[in-house]
Structures are given as C-alpha cells and as structure tokens.
Amino acid sequence: MRITALAAHTPEAVRAALAARGWEAQPAWFAAIGIRPFIVLIEDITEVEREALVHWGTKSGADILTGDGWALVAGAASRIAPLARSDRAPAELARLAPELGRLLAAHAEPPRSWPIRGAELSLEKPVVIGILNVTPDSFSDGGHLPSADAAIEHGRRLMADGCQLLDVGGESTRPGAKPVPADEEIARVVPVVAGLIKRGLGPVSVDTRKAEVARAALDAGAAVVNDVSGLQYDPGLGAVVARADAGVILMHMRGTPATMDDLATYAHVGPEVAAELAATAGNAERAGIARERIVVDPGFGFAKTAAQNFRLLDELATIVALGYPVAVGLSRKRFLGTATGRPVEDRDRATAVACALAWERGARLFRVHDVAMTREALALAGATTHPT
C-alpha cells in the first residue's frame, strides 16, 4: 500500500491524478473542482436557519461553526452544493439557495474573457495593463512623460514588452492628492489616447473618475474606463460607459485620495471589501453596464493599511468569488516597501512577485509600470496553474 498527500490548494493535482489513471479530461476536471474545499460565511441568519444548518451539517458531513446571527460552513464544494438547490435543501434554508448558487458557479466556472469596446480580452492567461501616467504628481512616475509624444512612445515600448491594455491617466490619486479640473485632465489624456489609437497601439483604457473625461477619451478611441472611485465620484459616469458599450474597471476605495487614509478601518478586510465591491458592481449594472463588461479591483493601497493590504492579497479569493474578473493594481505600492525596505523606484521586483501571488489566488488582470518583469513572473505562475 502507498498513500500520497496531494496538493490541496489547486484542483490541478486531483485532475492530474485522475487523468493519469484513465479519466477523460472533462470529467476529471469537474471532479477535481467538486472536491475542492469550499468555505462560506453566512451572516444575518435567523435562529431557525442556524439550527437547520447545524442539523444539515451533521447529516451531510460539512463542518459548521456558528454564533449569534452567523454561520461558517466548510466542506467540499460537491457536499455543499445541495444547499443551493431548492429541491434538495431543507425548507428552512431556502433563503440561502440563490446567493450560494452564484458563489458555487463562480467557484466552478470563473469568467474566461472580458468583452470591451470593439474587442474581447481572453482571461485564460494573465492580462498585463501598462500604466501611462501623464500627470506631474503621480506617486512614482509623476512628470516622467512631459508630452503626448513621450507618452505615446512609452506606450509603444509597453506594448512591445507584452502588455495587452494601455491605461492612460491624467489625474493623480496618490494619498492626499487634490482633484484636477475636467478640462485640464482632458487636455492631458485625449491627445495621448488619440495618438495611441492612430498608431495602432492598444486597446486603450482611460483612468478617470469623471464622466466628461471618460466621454472625451471614448470619443478618441478608448475601449475601457478605469474608475478608482467605483462610480462614486461622478454618478453620471456609469451611463457614459453603458452607452459606449465600453469595458469598466471598478475599484474599491473609501472616501477620496485626500481622506482615504483615515477610513482604513475593517474588522475583517476581505469580506468587507467584497461586500462593498458587490454593491458597486450592482450599481454599475443598474446604470446599464452589462455584467460581462465589469471588472472589479480591490484597491490595494486605497483606504487600507499595509497589514490590511497583505491580508487582502492573501484572501483575494474572497473578491474572486464575486464572479467578476479581478484586476489588481499592486505596482510599486507603499506596502511592498514595508515588506522589502525598498524605495518606490525600486519595487518592480516586489510588484512582479505580488502579481504572481495574486494570479494564484484568482486575479487575471495586472496594472503595472514594469510590464516586462511582471509578464515574466506571471508566465512562470501561469505555467504552474495551467501546465502544457
């Protein structure tokens, strides 16, 4: 007899074990997904529901931890799946089915592509987003691109290094930054967006919180709007994105760049950020943006301490479980300097490592300054999760 422990953090180990023993590819993959560990925290439940969960857990073999108004359910996804079916779940637990079904679907079948304006980006491999800041005061590269021509040339180099999307920003959102008037922001970004499109470089995203700026950039050829405020700064931005059939990246941030550092208070950062992002995405859908065009970003460095950023990175699967593609903006962030001791201009190696960790936890889009180094790190991370 021989007993071997298999890696539990990835379904690939189980899939490979089954395939090596004669299983066909699709059944092996579905079986591997089915026995993956699945843990959900259920809040705001009644006493009747809590007791029903405990009774169900005893019969099903799932682990149940409970308290006043909440329950934590843990077990294989296939063991918990009956709770998501109204014909199999106890009547007292019928209220759980819709949301639990959505979570299980995201667990089993994450989004594989992201439709943007005029194109579609595959998420089967990492999507690297190259940062093009045309601002005088961004935290790590302010003033490095003093003209539209310099920015366009930098965009050409980023594309040559392997990025799939160029993100043009004309307003700094570093801690303490003040808003830039819309006409000034337009004057910064639109010539760059138009110049990139004219030269066949792109697709292009515009990093803005303002409907007026987004409209001008979309008219110039942008395909994506990247809003660090998650549609909170300008309520009209959602309608602009919806009318253009553009892709949108919705980031989590509390307050504004001037106030966010004072709002970094969380009892448990992962679930709280996930809940706030879910509400943000819901607002976007109500504004007319198609669900499949939405990407969410947990907002590393925005209203979060260094310790909270590290915890959020480790628990990124909580954000992935919302069912939207996840983008991360880890590049050169302050918390990376906390871990490495490196100054802002020497954090690209740490950024690449953090992006590889985020890929393993389910992120699929990576907004960075150094495209080449990050692409290489992600190629290695992708080779372990999707071996050829």
Secondary structure as GFF3:
##gff-version 3
##sequence-region A 1 388
A	DSSP	alpha_helix	11	20	.	.	.	ID=ss1
A	DSSP	alpha_helix	25	34	.	.	.	ID=ss2
A	DSSP	beta_strand	37	43	.	.	.	ID=ss3
A	DSSP	alpha_helix	47	60	.	.	.	ID=ss4
A	DSSP	beta_strand	63	67	.	.	.	ID=ss5
A	DSSP	beta_strand	70	76	.	.	.	ID=ss6
A	DSSP	alpha_helix	77	80	.	.	.	ID=ss7
A	DSSP	three_ten_helix	81	84	.	.	.	ID=ss8
A	DSSP	three_ten_helix	91	96	.	.	.	ID=ss9
A	DSSP	alpha_helix	97	108	.	.	.	ID=ss10
A	DSSP	beta_strand	113	116	.	.	.	ID=ss11
A	DSSP	beta_strand	119	122	.	.	.	ID=ss12
A	DSSP	beta_strand	127	133	.	.	.	ID=ss13
A	DSSP	alpha_helix	148	160	.	.	.	ID=ss14
A	DSSP	beta_strand	165	169	.	.	.	ID=ss15
A	DSSP	alpha_helix	182	198	.	.	.	ID=ss16
A	DSSP	beta_strand	204	207	.	.	.	ID=ss17
A	DSSP	alpha_helix	211	219	.	.	.	ID=ss18
A	DSSP	beta_strand	224	227	.	.	.	ID=ss19
A	DSSP	alpha_helix	237	244	.	.	.	ID=ss20
A	DSSP	beta_strand	247	251	.	.	.	ID=ss21
A	DSSP	three_ten_helix	260	263	.	.	.	ID=ss22
A	DSSP	alpha_helix	269	286	.	.	.	ID=ss23
A	DSSP	three_ten_helix	291	293	.	.	.	ID=ss24
A	DSSP	beta_strand	294	297	.	.	.	ID=ss25
A	DSSP	alpha_helix	306	314	.	.	.	ID=ss26
A	DSSP	alpha_helix	317	320	.	.	.	ID=ss27
A	DSSP	beta_strand	327	328	.	.	.	ID=ss28
A	DSSP	alpha_helix	334	340	.	.	.	ID=ss29
A	DSSP	three_ten_helix	344	346	.	.	.	ID=ss30
A	DSSP	alpha_helix	348	360	.	.	.	ID=ss31
A	DSSP	beta_strand	365	368	.	.	.	ID=ss32
A	DSSP	alpha_helix	371	385	.	.	.	ID=ss33
###
